Amino acid sequence: MSDEQDHHRYALTDGQRARIDYARRDLDSARAEDLAQLPTAGLILLVERMRRRLDDTLQIIDDITAE
């Protein structure tokens, strides 16, 4: 399969692109946090948020590779 065919085969919808962009922004925000300064509850919330973003991104991968 050529690169062009592969690109079209795995093309993302606008909604999928938005979900990935949202995950990237959340990750950038998490990277900018001073984790040593966060209270325990803040760390738990951060981990849960990243877990949801990872799950969502993996779901997108499953969706586009199943087509």
PDB file of N, H, CA, C and O in Angstrom:
ATOM      1  N   MET A   1       0.838  -1.168   0.000  1.00  0.00           N
ATOM      2  CA  MET A   1       0.000   0.000   0.000  1.00  0.00           C
ATOM      3  C   MET A   1       0.890   1.241   0.000  1.00  0.00           C
ATOM      4  O   MET A   1       1.860   1.312   0.755  1.00  0.00           O
ATOM      5  N   SER A   2       0.569   2.196  -0.828  1.00  0.00           N
ATOM      6  H   SER A   2      -0.218   2.139  -1.441  1.00  0.00           H
ATOM      7  CA  SER A   2       1.373   3.414  -0.908  1.00  0.00           C
ATOM      8  C   SER A   2       1.075   4.319   0.276  1.00  0.00           C
ATOM      9  O   SER A   2       0.078   4.134   0.975  1.00  0.00           O
ATOM     10  N   ASP A   3       1.946   5.301   0.497  1.00  0.00           N
ATOM     11  H   ASP A   3       2.756   5.451  -0.070  1.00  0.00           H
ATOM     12  CA  ASP A   3       1.729   6.255   1.582  1.00  0.00           C
ATOM     13  C   ASP A   3       0.421   7.020   1.387  1.00  0.00           C
ATOM     14  O   ASP A   3      -0.277   7.309   2.359  1.00  0.00           O
ATOM     15  N   GLU A   4       0.087   7.345   0.152  1.00  0.00           N
ATOM     16  H   GLU A   4       0.653   7.110  -0.638  1.00  0.00           H
ATOM     17  CA  GLU A   4      -1.145   8.075  -0.143  1.00  0.00           C
ATOM     18  C   GLU A   4      -2.367   7.235   0.214  1.00  0.00           C
ATOM     19  O   GLU A   4      -3.311   7.746   0.817  1.00  0.00           O
ATOM     20  N   GLN A   5      -2.361   5.967  -0.147  1.00  0.00           N
ATOM     21  H   GLN A   5      -1.594   5.552  -0.637  1.00  0.00           H
ATOM     22  CA  GLN A   5      -3.477   5.085   0.187  1.00  0.00           C
ATOM     23  C   GLN A   5      -3.591   4.906   1.702  1.00  0.00           C
ATOM     24  O   GLN A   5      -4.693   4.899   2.251  1.00  0.00           O
ATOM     25  N   ASP A   6      -2.451   4.762   2.369  1.00  0.00           N
ATOM     26  H   ASP A   6      -1.556   4.768   1.924  1.00  0.00           H
ATOM     27  CA  ASP A   6      -2.434   4.592   3.810  1.00  0.00           C
ATOM     28  C   ASP A   6      -2.990   5.833   4.494  1.00  0.00           C
ATOM     29  O   ASP A   6      -3.733   5.724   5.469  1.00  0.00           O
ATOM     30  N   HIS A   7      -2.633   7.021   3.988  1.00  0.00           N
ATOM     31  H   HIS A   7      -2.029   7.110   3.196  1.00  0.00           H
ATOM     32  CA  HIS A   7      -3.112   8.273   4.559  1.00  0.00           C
ATOM     33  C   HIS A   7      -4.638   8.332   4.492  1.00  0.00           C
ATOM     34  O   HIS A   7      -5.288   8.689   5.476  1.00  0.00           O
ATOM     35  N   HIS A   8      -5.210   7.987   3.346  1.00  0.00           N
ATOM     36  H   HIS A   8      -4.683   7.698   2.548  1.00  0.00           H
ATOM     37  CA  HIS A   8      -6.662   8.030   3.206  1.00  0.00           C
ATOM     38  C   HIS A   8      -7.341   6.928   4.016  1.00  0.00           C
ATOM     39  O   HIS A   8      -8.443   7.122   4.528  1.00  0.00           O
ATOM     40  N   ARG A   9      -6.706   5.808   4.128  1.00  0.00           N
ATOM     41  H   ARG A   9      -5.811   5.650   3.712  1.00  0.00           H
ATOM     42  CA  ARG A   9      -7.284   4.703   4.893  1.00  0.00           C
ATOM     43  C   ARG A   9      -7.442   5.070   6.361  1.00  0.00           C
ATOM     44  O   ARG A   9      -8.412   4.660   6.999  1.00  0.00           O
ATOM     45  N   TYR A  10      -6.501   5.837   6.905  1.00  0.00           N
ATOM     46  H   TYR A  10      -5.713   6.169   6.387  1.00  0.00           H
ATOM     47  CA  TYR A  10      -6.530   6.203   8.312  1.00  0.00           C
ATOM     48  C   TYR A  10      -6.854   7.677   8.522  1.00  0.00           C
ATOM     49  O   TYR A  10      -6.448   8.254   9.530  1.00  0.00           O
ATOM     50  N   ALA A  11      -7.564   8.285   7.607  1.00  0.00           N
ATOM     51  H   ALA A  11      -7.893   7.816   6.787  1.00  0.00           H
ATOM     52  CA  ALA A  11      -7.943   9.684   7.752  1.00  0.00           C
ATOM     53  C   ALA A  11      -8.885   9.837   8.943  1.00  0.00           C
ATOM     54  O   ALA A  11      -9.787   9.024   9.146  1.00  0.00           O
ATOM     55  N   LEU A  12      -8.663  10.878   9.715  1.00  0.00           N
ATOM     56  H   LEU A  12      -7.930  11.538   9.550  1.00  0.00           H
ATOM     57  CA  LEU A  12      -9.478  11.143  10.894  1.00  0.00           C
ATOM     58  C   LEU A  12     -10.648  12.044  10.552  1.00  0.00           C
ATOM     59  O   LEU A  12     -10.563  12.896   9.668  1.00  0.00           O
ATOM     60  N   THR A  13     -11.728  11.840  11.261  1.00  0.00           N
ATOM     61  H   THR A  13     -11.797  11.148  11.979  1.00  0.00           H
ATOM     62  CA  THR A  13     -12.861  12.750  11.126  1.00  0.00           C
ATOM     63  C   THR A  13     -12.538  14.022  11.910  1.00  0.00           C
ATOM     64  O   THR A  13     -11.588  14.062  12.692  1.00  0.00           O
ATOM     65  N   ASP A  14     -13.342  15.054  11.689  1.00  0.00           N
ATOM     66  H   ASP A  14     -14.114  15.022  11.054  1.00  0.00           H
ATOM     67  CA  ASP A  14     -13.150  16.296  12.443  1.00  0.00           C
ATOM     68  C   ASP A  14     -13.316  16.048  13.941  1.00  0.00           C
ATOM     69  O   ASP A  14     -12.577  16.607  14.752  1.00  0.00           O
ATOM     70  N   GLY A  15     -14.272  15.223  14.301  1.00  0.00           N
ATOM     71  H   GLY A  15     -14.872  14.769  13.642  1.00  0.00           H
ATOM     72  CA  GLY A  15     -14.490  14.906  15.705  1.00  0.00           C
ATOM     73  C   GLY A  15     -13.309  14.182  16.333  1.00  0.00           C
ATOM     74  O   GLY A  15     -12.927  14.470  17.467  1.00  0.00           O
ATOM     75  N   GLN A  16     -12.734  13.240  15.592  1.00  0.00           N
ATOM     76  H   GLN A  16     -13.045  13.006  14.671  1.00  0.00           H
ATOM     77  CA  GLN A  16     -11.563  12.515  16.093  1.00  0.00           C
ATOM     78  C   GLN A  16     -10.371  13.456  16.236  1.00  0.00           C
ATOM     79  O   GLN A  16      -9.627  13.379  17.214  1.00  0.00           O
ATOM     80  N   ARG A  17     -10.192  14.339  15.265  1.00  0.00           N
ATOM     81  H   ARG A  17     -10.796  14.401  14.470  1.00  0.00           H
ATOM     82  CA  ARG A  17      -9.097  15.321  15.362  1.00  0.00           C
ATOM     83  C   ARG A  17      -9.273  16.216  16.586  1.00  0.00           C
ATOM     84  O   ARG A  17      -8.307  16.525  17.283  1.00  0.00           O
ATOM     85  N   ALA A  18     -10.507  16.626  16.840  1.00  0.00           N
ATOM     86  H   ALA A  18     -11.293  16.374  16.274  1.00  0.00           H
ATOM     87  CA  ALA A  18     -10.784  17.474  18.001  1.00  0.00           C
ATOM     88  C   ALA A  18     -10.479  16.736  19.304  1.00  0.00           C
ATOM     89  O   ALA A  18      -9.900  17.310  20.226  1.00  0.00           O
ATOM     90  N   ARG A  19     -10.869  15.463  19.377  1.00  0.00           N
ATOM     91  H   ARG A  19     -11.339  14.997  18.627  1.00  0.00           H
ATOM     92  CA  ARG A  19     -10.599  14.678  20.583  1.00  0.00           C
ATOM     93  C   ARG A  19      -9.100  14.525  20.807  1.00  0.00           C
ATOM     94  O   ARG A  19      -8.634  14.621  21.942  1.00  0.00           O
ATOM     95  N   ILE A  20      -8.346  14.289  19.751  1.00  0.00           N
ATOM     96  H   ILE A  20      -8.724  14.211  18.829  1.00  0.00           H
ATOM     97  CA  ILE A  20      -6.894  14.155  19.880  1.00  0.00           C
ATOM     98  C   ILE A  20      -6.259  15.485  20.264  1.00  0.00           C
ATOM     99  O   ILE A  20      -5.348  15.527  21.090  1.00  0.00           O
ATOM    100  N   ASP A  21      -6.743  16.574  19.662  1.00  0.00           N
ATOM    101  H   ASP A  21      -7.483  16.540  18.991  1.00  0.00           H
ATOM    102  CA  ASP A  21      -6.223  17.899  20.011  1.00  0.00           C
ATOM    103  C   ASP A  21      -6.491  18.207  21.481  1.00  0.00           C
ATOM    104  O   ASP A  21      -5.629  18.754  22.170  1.00  0.00           O
ATOM    105  N   TYR A  22      -7.679  17.858  21.960  1.00  0.00           N
ATOM    106  H   TYR A  22      -8.378  17.414  21.401  1.00  0.00           H
ATOM    107  CA  TYR A  22      -8.025  18.067  23.368  1.00  0.00           C
ATOM    108  C   TYR A  22      -7.085  17.264  24.266  1.00  0.00           C
ATOM    109  O   TYR A  22      -6.638  17.765  25.297  1.00  0.00           O
ATOM    110  N   ALA A  23      -6.788  16.039  23.889  1.00  0.00           N
ATOM    111  H   ALA A  23      -7.151  15.632  23.051  1.00  0.00           H
ATOM    112  CA  ALA A  23      -5.861  15.205  24.665  1.00  0.00           C
ATOM    113  C   ALA A  23      -4.461  15.809  24.666  1.00  0.00           C
ATOM    114  O   ALA A  23      -3.779  15.803  25.690  1.00  0.00           O
ATOM    115  N   ARG A  24      -4.036  16.328  23.517  1.00  0.00           N
ATOM    116  H   ARG A  24      -4.591  16.332  22.685  1.00  0.00           H
ATOM    117  CA  ARG A  24      -2.703  16.961  23.454  1.00  0.00           C
ATOM    118  C   ARG A  24      -2.625  18.180  24.363  1.00  0.00           C
ATOM    119  O   ARG A  24      -1.632  18.379  25.063  1.00  0.00           O
ATOM    120  N   ARG A  25      -3.685  19.002  24.348  1.00  0.00           N
ATOM    121  H   ARG A  25      -4.491  18.841  23.779  1.00  0.00           H
ATOM    122  CA  ARG A  25      -3.691  20.188  25.208  1.00  0.00           C
ATOM    123  C   ARG A  25      -3.691  19.799  26.680  1.00  0.00           C
ATOM    124  O   ARG A  25      -3.021  20.438  27.491  1.00  0.00           O
ATOM    125  N   ASP A  26      -4.435  18.756  27.030  1.00  0.00           N
ATOM    126  H   ASP A  26      -4.979  18.236  26.372  1.00  0.00           H
ATOM    127  CA  ASP A  26      -4.422  18.273  28.415  1.00  0.00           C
ATOM    128  C   ASP A  26      -3.035  17.763  28.802  1.00  0.00           C
ATOM    129  O   ASP A  26      -2.567  18.013  29.913  1.00  0.00           O
ATOM    130  N   LEU A  27      -2.389  17.062  27.902  1.00  0.00           N
ATOM    131  H   LEU A  27      -2.769  16.860  26.999  1.00  0.00           H
ATOM    132  CA  LEU A  27      -1.045  16.558  28.181  1.00  0.00           C
ATOM    133  C   LEU A  27      -0.060  17.710  28.347  1.00  0.00           C
ATOM    134  O   LEU A  27       0.768  17.692  29.258  1.00  0.00           O
ATOM    135  N   ASP A  28      -0.143  18.709  27.473  1.00  0.00           N
ATOM    136  H   ASP A  28      -0.816  18.724  26.733  1.00  0.00           H
ATOM    137  CA  ASP A  28       0.729  19.885  27.606  1.00  0.00           C
ATOM    138  C   ASP A  28       0.508  20.578  28.943  1.00  0.00           C
ATOM    139  O   ASP A  28       1.457  21.005  29.601  1.00  0.00           O
ATOM    140  N   SER A  29      -0.752  20.685  29.335  1.00  0.00           N
ATOM    141  H   SER A  29      -1.523  20.338  28.801  1.00  0.00           H
ATOM    142  CA  SER A  29      -1.079  21.301  30.623  1.00  0.00           C
ATOM    143  C   SER A  29      -0.496  20.486  31.776  1.00  0.00           C
ATOM    144  O   SER A  29       0.057  21.047  32.722  1.00  0.00           O
ATOM    145  N   ALA A  30      -0.620  19.167  31.693  1.00  0.00           N
ATOM    146  H   ALA A  30      -1.069  18.711  30.925  1.00  0.00           H
ATOM    147  CA  ALA A  30      -0.083  18.293  32.744  1.00  0.00           C
ATOM    148  C   ALA A  30       1.438  18.398  32.818  1.00  0.00           C
ATOM    149  O   ALA A  30       2.014  18.378  33.906  1.00  0.00           O
ATOM    150  N   ARG A  31       2.077  18.510  31.671  1.00  0.00           N
ATOM    151  H   ARG A  31       1.609  18.527  30.787  1.00  0.00           H
ATOM    152  CA  ARG A  31       3.540  18.640  31.656  1.00  0.00           C
ATOM    153  C   ARG A  31       3.985  19.946  32.299  1.00  0.00           C
ATOM    154  O   ARG A  31       5.058  20.018  32.897  1.00  0.00           O
ATOM    155  N   ALA A  32       3.158  20.975  32.174  1.00  0.00           N
ATOM    156  H   ALA A  32       2.286  20.916  31.688  1.00  0.00           H
ATOM    157  CA  ALA A  32       3.507  22.286  32.717  1.00  0.00           C
ATOM    158  C   ALA A  32       3.293  22.361  34.231  1.00  0.00           C
ATOM    159  O   ALA A  32       3.820  23.260  34.885  1.00  0.00           O
ATOM    160  N   GLU A  33       2.535  21.438  34.782  1.00  0.00           N
ATOM    161  H   GLU A  33       2.106  20.708  34.251  1.00  0.00           H
ATOM    162  CA  GLU A  33       2.261  21.426  36.227  1.00  0.00           C
ATOM    163  C   GLU A  33       3.528  21.107  37.011  1.00  0.00           C
ATOM    164  O   GLU A  33       4.349  20.291  36.592  1.00  0.00           O
ATOM    165  N   ASP A  34       3.666  21.754  38.133  1.00  0.00           N
ATOM    166  H   ASP A  34       3.000  22.417  38.473  1.00  0.00           H
ATOM    167  CA  ASP A  34       4.728  21.402  39.072  1.00  0.00           C
ATOM    168  C   ASP A  34       4.141  20.331  39.986  1.00  0.00           C
ATOM    169  O   ASP A  34       3.487  20.636  40.983  1.00  0.00           O
ATOM    170  N   LEU A  35       4.384  19.082  39.633  1.00  0.00           N
ATOM    171  H   LEU A  35       4.915  18.834  38.823  1.00  0.00           H
ATOM    172  CA  LEU A  35       3.750  17.965  40.337  1.00  0.00           C
ATOM    173  C   LEU A  35       4.085  17.940  41.823  1.00  0.00           C
ATOM    174  O   LEU A  35       3.282  17.477  42.632  1.00  0.00           O
ATOM    175  N   ALA A  36       5.252  18.429  42.183  1.00  0.00           N
ATOM    176  H   ALA A  36       5.905  18.806  41.526  1.00  0.00           H
ATOM    177  CA  ALA A  36       5.638  18.435  43.591  1.00  0.00           C
ATOM    178  C   ALA A  36       4.787  19.408  44.401  1.00  0.00           C
ATOM    179  O   ALA A  36       4.667  19.268  45.618  1.00  0.00           O
ATOM    180  N   GLN A  37       4.208  20.378  43.737  1.00  0.00           N
ATOM    181  H   GLN A  37       4.306  20.492  42.748  1.00  0.00           H
ATOM    182  CA  GLN A  37       3.406  21.384  44.424  1.00  0.00           C
ATOM    183  C   GLN A  37       1.915  21.035  44.485  1.00  0.00           C
ATOM    184  O   GLN A  37       1.155  21.678  45.209  1.00  0.00           O
ATOM    185  N   LEU A  38       1.504  20.023  43.730  1.00  0.00           N
ATOM    186  H   LEU A  38       2.122  19.501  43.142  1.00  0.00           H
ATOM    187  CA  LEU A  38       0.086  19.658  43.718  1.00  0.00           C
ATOM    188  C   LEU A  38      -0.282  18.881  44.980  1.00  0.00           C
ATOM    189  O   LEU A  38       0.477  18.029  45.440  1.00  0.00           O
ATOM    190  N   PRO A  39      -1.446  19.183  45.531  1.00  0.00           N
ATOM    191  CA  PRO A  39      -1.913  18.361  46.654  1.00  0.00           C
ATOM    192  C   PRO A  39      -2.308  16.976  46.149  1.00  0.00           C
ATOM    193  O   PRO A  39      -2.460  16.764  44.946  1.00  0.00           O
ATOM    194  N   THR A  40      -2.469  16.065  47.052  1.00  0.00           N
ATOM    195  H   THR A  40      -2.346  16.237  48.030  1.00  0.00           H
ATOM    196  CA  THR A  40      -2.808  14.687  46.682  1.00  0.00           C
ATOM    197  C   THR A  40      -4.043  14.629  45.799  1.00  0.00           C
ATOM    198  O   THR A  40      -4.058  13.912  44.799  1.00  0.00           O
ATOM    199  N   ALA A  41      -5.062  15.366  46.154  1.00  0.00           N
ATOM    200  H   ALA A  41      -5.049  15.949  46.967  1.00  0.00           H
ATOM    201  CA  ALA A  41      -6.293  15.359  45.364  1.00  0.00           C
ATOM    202  C   ALA A  41      -6.033  15.863  43.949  1.00  0.00           C
ATOM    203  O   ALA A  41      -6.608  15.345  42.991  1.00  0.00           O
ATOM    204  N   GLY A  42      -5.181  16.857  43.812  1.00  0.00           N
ATOM    205  H   GLY A  42      -4.714  17.277  44.590  1.00  0.00           H
ATOM    206  CA  GLY A  42      -4.832  17.388  42.490  1.00  0.00           C
ATOM    207  C   GLY A  42      -4.106  16.357  41.645  1.00  0.00           C
ATOM    208  O   GLY A  42      -4.360  16.249  40.446  1.00  0.00           O
ATOM    209  N   LEU A  43      -3.212  15.606  42.250  1.00  0.00           N
ATOM    210  H   LEU A  43      -3.006  15.694  43.225  1.00  0.00           H
ATOM    211  CA  LEU A  43      -2.505  14.545  41.533  1.00  0.00           C
ATOM    212  C   LEU A  43      -3.470  13.462  41.070  1.00  0.00           C
ATOM    213  O   LEU A  43      -3.370  12.967  39.947  1.00  0.00           O
ATOM    214  N   ILE A  44      -4.395  13.103  41.936  1.00  0.00           N
ATOM    215  H   ILE A  44      -4.476  13.506  42.848  1.00  0.00           H
ATOM    216  CA  ILE A  44      -5.377  12.077  41.579  1.00  0.00           C
ATOM    217  C   ILE A  44      -6.217  12.558  40.401  1.00  0.00           C
ATOM    218  O   ILE A  44      -6.454  11.797  39.463  1.00  0.00           O
ATOM    219  N   LEU A  45      -6.664  13.798  40.437  1.00  0.00           N
ATOM    220  H   LEU A  45      -6.471  14.416  41.200  1.00  0.00           H
ATOM    221  CA  LEU A  45      -7.451  14.351  39.336  1.00  0.00           C
ATOM    222  C   LEU A  45      -6.653  14.389  38.040  1.00  0.00           C
ATOM    223  O   LEU A  45      -7.186  14.093  36.970  1.00  0.00           O
ATOM    224  N   LEU A  46      -5.384  14.750  38.134  1.00  0.00           N
ATOM    225  H   LEU A  46      -4.952  14.989  39.003  1.00  0.00           H
ATOM    226  CA  LEU A  46      -4.519  14.796  36.958  1.00  0.00           C
ATOM    227  C   LEU A  46      -4.355  13.404  36.346  1.00  0.00           C
ATOM    228  O   LEU A  46      -4.453  13.244  35.130  1.00  0.00           O
ATOM    229  N   VAL A  47      -4.109  12.412  37.180  1.00  0.00           N
ATOM    230  H   VAL A  47      -4.029  12.543  38.168  1.00  0.00           H
ATOM    231  CA  VAL A  47      -3.955  11.038  36.692  1.00  0.00           C
ATOM    232  C   VAL A  47      -5.257  10.552  36.053  1.00  0.00           C
ATOM    233  O   VAL A  47      -5.225   9.921  34.996  1.00  0.00           O
ATOM    234  N   GLU A  48      -6.375  10.831  36.667  1.00  0.00           N
ATOM    235  H   GLU A  48      -6.401  11.344  37.526  1.00  0.00           H
ATOM    236  CA  GLU A  48      -7.667  10.421  36.109  1.00  0.00           C
ATOM    237  C   GLU A  48      -7.930  11.095  34.769  1.00  0.00           C
ATOM    238  O   GLU A  48      -8.423  10.461  33.835  1.00  0.00           O
ATOM    239  N   ARG A  49      -7.601  12.380  34.677  1.00  0.00           N
ATOM    240  H   ARG A  49      -7.201  12.895  35.436  1.00  0.00           H
ATOM    241  CA  ARG A  49      -7.782  13.101  33.415  1.00  0.00           C
ATOM    242  C   ARG A  49      -6.915  12.499  32.315  1.00  0.00           C
ATOM    243  O   ARG A  49      -7.382  12.310  31.192  1.00  0.00           O
ATOM    244  N   MET A  50      -5.665  12.199  32.625  1.00  0.00           N
ATOM    245  H   MET A  50      -5.285  12.352  33.537  1.00  0.00           H
ATOM    246  CA  MET A  50      -4.769  11.604  31.625  1.00  0.00           C
ATOM    247  C   MET A  50      -5.217  10.197  31.255  1.00  0.00           C
ATOM    248  O   MET A  50      -5.080   9.779  30.105  1.00  0.00           O
ATOM    249  N   ARG A  51      -5.743   9.477  32.216  1.00  0.00           N
ATOM    250  H   ARG A  51      -5.854   9.817  33.151  1.00  0.00           H
ATOM    251  CA  ARG A  51      -6.249   8.130  31.941  1.00  0.00           C
ATOM    252  C   ARG A  51      -7.429   8.173  30.970  1.00  0.00           C
ATOM    253  O   ARG A  51      -7.518   7.353  30.056  1.00  0.00           O
ATOM    254  N   ARG A  52      -8.331   9.131  31.173  1.00  0.00           N
ATOM    255  H   ARG A  52      -8.258   9.797  31.916  1.00  0.00           H
ATOM    256  CA  ARG A  52      -9.471   9.283  30.255  1.00  0.00           C
ATOM    257  C   ARG A  52      -9.002   9.677  28.860  1.00  0.00           C
ATOM    258  O   ARG A  52      -9.529   9.177  27.865  1.00  0.00           O
ATOM    259  N   ARG A  53      -8.017  10.567  28.777  1.00  0.00           N
ATOM    260  H   ARG A  53      -7.589  10.973  29.585  1.00  0.00           H
ATOM    261  CA  ARG A  53      -7.513  10.992  27.472  1.00  0.00           C
ATOM    262  C   ARG A  53      -6.837   9.829  26.755  1.00  0.00           C
ATOM    263  O   ARG A  53      -7.021   9.655  25.551  1.00  0.00           O
ATOM    264  N   LEU A  54      -6.057   9.033  27.481  1.00  0.00           N
ATOM    265  H   LEU A  54      -5.907   9.174  28.459  1.00  0.00           H
ATOM    266  CA  LEU A  54      -5.403   7.873  26.876  1.00  0.00           C
ATOM    267  C   LEU A  54      -6.449   6.886  26.380  1.00  0.00           C
ATOM    268  O   LEU A  54      -6.335   6.371  25.268  1.00  0.00           O
ATOM    269  N   ASP A  55      -7.455   6.621  27.183  1.00  0.00           N
ATOM    270  H   ASP A  55      -7.547   7.039  28.086  1.00  0.00           H
ATOM    271  CA  ASP A  55      -8.523   5.707  26.790  1.00  0.00           C
ATOM    272  C   ASP A  55      -9.226   6.213  25.533  1.00  0.00           C
ATOM    273  O   ASP A  55      -9.498   5.433  24.620  1.00  0.00           O
ATOM    274  N   ASP A  56      -9.521   7.503  25.479  1.00  0.00           N
ATOM    275  H   ASP A  56      -9.299   8.136  26.220  1.00  0.00           H
ATOM    276  CA  ASP A  56     -10.188   8.092  24.321  1.00  0.00           C
ATOM    277  C   ASP A  56      -9.310   7.975  23.070  1.00  0.00           C
ATOM    278  O   ASP A  56      -9.803   7.640  21.993  1.00  0.00           O
ATOM    279  N   THR A  57      -8.026   8.248  23.213  1.00  0.00           N
ATOM    280  H   THR A  57      -7.625   8.520  24.088  1.00  0.00           H
ATOM    281  CA  THR A  57      -7.113   8.166  22.076  1.00  0.00           C
ATOM    282  C   THR A  57      -6.978   6.729  21.578  1.00  0.00           C
ATOM    283  O   THR A  57      -6.950   6.488  20.371  1.00  0.00           O
ATOM    284  N   LEU A  58      -6.896   5.790  22.493  1.00  0.00           N
ATOM    285  H   LEU A  58      -6.919   5.986  23.473  1.00  0.00           H
ATOM    286  CA  LEU A  58      -6.829   4.382  22.092  1.00  0.00           C
ATOM    287  C   LEU A  58      -8.117   3.947  21.400  1.00  0.00           C
ATOM    288  O   LEU A  58      -8.081   3.124  20.485  1.00  0.00           O
ATOM    289  N   GLN A  59      -9.248   4.488  21.827  1.00  0.00           N
ATOM    290  H   GLN A  59      -9.278   5.157  22.570  1.00  0.00           H
ATOM    291  CA  GLN A  59     -10.519   4.182  21.172  1.00  0.00           C
ATOM    292  C   GLN A  59     -10.514   4.702  19.732  1.00  0.00           C
ATOM    293  O   GLN A  59     -11.019   4.034  18.830  1.00  0.00           O
ATOM    294  N   ILE A  60      -9.953   5.873  19.521  1.00  0.00           N
ATOM    295  H   ILE A  60      -9.543   6.416  20.254  1.00  0.00           H
ATOM    296  CA  ILE A  60      -9.849   6.421  18.170  1.00  0.00           C
ATOM    297  C   ILE A  60      -8.982   5.502  17.309  1.00  0.00           C
ATOM    298  O   ILE A  60      -9.326   5.222  16.161  1.00  0.00           O
ATOM    299  N   ILE A  61      -7.879   5.041  17.847  1.00  0.00           N
ATOM    300  H   ILE A  61      -7.598   5.268  18.780  1.00  0.00           H
ATOM    301  CA  ILE A  61      -7.004   4.132  17.098  1.00  0.00           C
ATOM    302  C   ILE A  61      -7.756   2.853  16.751  1.00  0.00           C
ATOM    303  O   ILE A  61      -7.676   2.370  15.622  1.00  0.00           O
ATOM    304  N   ASP A  62      -8.481   2.306  17.713  1.00  0.00           N
ATOM    305  H   ASP A  62      -8.546   2.697  18.631  1.00  0.00           H
ATOM    306  CA  ASP A  62      -9.289   1.108  17.440  1.00  0.00           C
ATOM    307  C   ASP A  62     -10.309   1.381  16.346  1.00  0.00           C
ATOM    308  O   ASP A  62     -10.505   0.553  15.456  1.00  0.00           O
ATOM    309  N   ASP A  63     -10.958   2.536  16.407  1.00  0.00           N
ATOM    310  H   ASP A  63     -10.798   3.209  17.130  1.00  0.00           H
ATOM    311  CA  ASP A  63     -11.978   2.889  15.406  1.00  0.00           C
ATOM    312  C   ASP A  63     -11.402   2.979  14.006  1.00  0.00           C
ATOM    313  O   ASP A  63     -11.985   2.447  13.061  1.00  0.00           O
ATOM    314  N   ILE A  64     -10.266   3.644  13.858  1.00  0.00           N
ATOM    315  H   ILE A  64      -9.792   4.076  14.625  1.00  0.00           H
ATOM    316  CA  ILE A  64      -9.743   3.862  12.509  1.00  0.00           C
ATOM    317  C   ILE A  64      -9.034   2.634  11.944  1.00  0.00           C
ATOM    318  O   ILE A  64      -8.966   2.467  10.727  1.00  0.00           O
ATOM    319  N   THR A  65      -8.511   1.782  12.807  1.00  0.00           N
ATOM    320  H   THR A  65      -8.566   1.919  13.797  1.00  0.00           H
ATOM    321  CA  THR A  65      -7.839   0.584  12.296  1.00  0.00           C
ATOM    322  C   THR A  65      -8.810  -0.543  12.012  1.00  0.00           C
ATOM    323  O   THR A  65      -8.475  -1.493  11.304  1.00  0.00           O
ATOM    324  N   ALA A  66     -10.030  -0.443  12.569  1.00  0.00           N
ATOM    325  H   ALA A  66     -10.302   0.328  13.144  1.00  0.00           H
ATOM    326  CA  ALA A  66     -11.043  -1.475  12.335  1.00  0.00           C
ATOM    327  C   ALA A  66     -11.759  -1.273  11.007  1.00  0.00           C
ATOM    328  O   ALA A  66     -12.425  -2.186  10.517  1.00  0.00           O
ATOM    329  N   GLU A  67     -11.630  -0.095  10.424  1.00  0.00           N
ATOM    330  H   GLU A  67     -11.090   0.646  10.822  1.00  0.00           H
ATOM    331  CA  GLU A  67     -12.342   0.208   9.169  1.00  0.00           C
ATOM    332  C   GLU A  67     -11.772  -0.543   8.015  1.00  0.00           C
ATOM    333  O   GLU A  67     -12.252  -0.404   6.890  1.00  0.00           O
TER     334      GLU A  67
END
